[in-house]
Amino acid sequence: MHPARNTHADASMPRREFLKSSALLTSAATLGPMAVPAHAHAGGSDVIKVGLVGCGGRGTEAAINAMNAGGDVRLVALADLFKERLETSRNHLLKVMPHQCDLPSDRCFLGFDAYEKVLACGIDVVLITPASHFSPTMVHAAIAAGKHVFCEKPHGIDVPGLKAIMAACEEARSKSLSVVSGLCWRYDPGVRETMKRVHDGAIGQIVAIQENYVSQPYIVRDRKPGQSELEYQLWNWYHFNWLSGDQTTQQLVHSLDKASWALGDRPPRHAGAWEAGRPAWILGSVTSSITRPSSSSTTTAFVSSATRATRKTVTSRPRT
């Protein structure tokens, strides 16, 4: 999990500037900067009302991230499939951010349609962090309802899902709504500075990139008495490809995103070759792999015109 921290340098910045910053952080390959609409605040006030859909560990931390942006951000609604997960998240959030959480029981929703009830709660922003299978449907509904969106990665786990997300983002553009991606390294100051230097030519022209993601296994939760097969799979959704898309979309995607970033976010047909396995030493090629030790790190190895056979390696480790 990524730490609960404020990614904005000035926590006291006006809310309009906060939403403008969110818009500017939207994936450039999809949307780019958007104007902040006049209705960016709830009822014309300086309070931003936020709803959370998906109350696992990542969703709970995303809610804390959002509230860390300023004291006038309020978390007002929750949704999840499981009562136990929702209550655990709710209790933790009320403990760590008591003055910014307004979470009565009648705004805590359970079930497959719970996200629709959150969207109907008068919120300005929705944080979408469920099992990845559901993200495209929820993002589409949020944009249709006129909400700003944070969506945890992966935004889609198959071609139909990705096309649905792309269509939702185009609709968001037309409505001047912000859609912010959970590809978190885009917001890390150290990685941003590294990429700036790469783009400025500090290591020459990139001719190949090798990406790795080194991680420990996901937890496996025991089957509970009376739990159906569907409930069990949803309870352990990281381990079922129809819900998670597999480890490539869940974690290696961070490393592949860094590769795309380093290559200027050009589609693969313009960047050269993308493949898994042996390196292809041609302009803009990317190779990738996953291993699973007991700790986590990601490694980006560049081969550039200045280094040729020598790799420039940058290793990133999640903060603890």
Order of alpha helices (4+ residues) and beta strands (2+ residues): alpha-beta-alpha-beta-alpha-beta-alpha-beta-alpha-beta-alpha-beta-alpha-beta-alpha-alpha-alpha-alpha-beta-beta-beta
